[in-house]
């Protein structure tokens, strides 16, 4: 499937003509040590508008690391 490396499990199953569940296909690929990760870096991050918005957001954080902010947000208990 090199011509379309971002094919979904369902597309892969259809292309191969398999009659298996998506879960079975996923487990089989995992056993074969084949990764389904699309990318570690979203292509959208290269777009000028997205890059500018990210820089504005980081400036608004006042030097706080965005990853730390996410961890802080997850650590807070939800209001009841």
C-alpha positions in Angstrom: 0.0 0.0 0.0 2.9 2.3 -0.7 0.8 4.3 -3.1 -1.5 5.4 -0.3 0.4 5.2 3.0 -2.4 6.8 4.9 -5.0 4.2 4.1 -7.4 3.3 6.9 -7.8 -0.2 8.2 -11.1 -0.5 6.3 -9.5 0.6 3.1 -6.6 -1.8 3.6 -9.0 -4.7 4.3 -11.0 -3.8 1.1 -8.0 -3.5 -1.1 -6.7 -6.9 0.1 -10.1 -8.5 -0.4 -10.1 -9.8 3.2 -13.3 -10.8 5.1 -12.1 -10.2 8.6 -13.1 -7.7 11.3 -11.1 -4.5 11.7 -10.0 -5.7 15.2 -8.6 -8.9 13.8 -6.7 -7.0 11.1 -5.4 -4.5 13.7 -4.1 -7.3 16.0 -2.5 -9.1 13.0 -0.7 -6.0 11.9 0.4 -5.4 15.5 1.8 -9.0 15.7 3.6 -8.4 12.4 5.1 -5.3 14.0 3.6 -3.0 11.4 2.7 0.4 12.6 -0.4 2.3 11.7 0.9 5.7 12.9 0.3 8.3 10.2 2.9 10.8 11.3 4.6 12.3 14.3 4.2 15.7 12.8 1.0 17.0 11.3 1.5 18.6 7.8 -0.8 21.4 8.8 1.8 22.7 11.1 3.7 23.9 8.0 0.9 26.1 6.8 1.6 29.8 7.3 -1.8 30.5 8.9 -1.4 27.6 11.3 2.2 28.5 12.2 1.2 32.1 12.8 -1.7 31.1 15.0 0.5 28.7 17.0 3.1 31.5 17.5 0.3 33.9 18.8 -0.9 31.2 21.1 2.5 30.5 22.5 3.1 34.2 23.0 -0.2 34.5 24.9 1.0 31.7 27.2 3.8 34.0 28.4 6.6 31.4 28.2 4.6 28.5 29.7 5.4 25.3 27.8 2.2 24.2 25.9 2.9 20.5 26.8 3.0 21.5 30.5 -0.2 23.4 30.1 -1.9 20.3 28.7 -0.6 18.3 31.7 -1.9 20.9 34.1 -5.3 20.9 32.5 -5.6 17.1 32.7 -4.5 17.1 36.3 -7.4 19.3 37.5 -10.5 17.5 38.8 -13.7 18.1 36.9 -16.3 20.2 38.6 -19.3 18.3 39.9 
